């Protein structure tokens, strides 16, 4: 398991949630400032990006990417 967390975003309309991308693919849409991954492989390198969205579904610029190697042997 791997848990990714980030600081809350602000928006003049109000942030509704966050889209989470794993290796350039959207994998979750959450309202919290964290996302738990339970089915990722051990010992593999992943890249995560988060984008906030507002009530009008406008997306923020992508966050800085985070590259993480999960623990354990492949």
ABEGO torsion letter per residue (X at the ends): XBBBBBBBBBBAAEBAEBBBBBGGBBABBBABABBBBAABBBGBBBBBBBBBBBAAGBBBBBBBBBBBBBBEBX
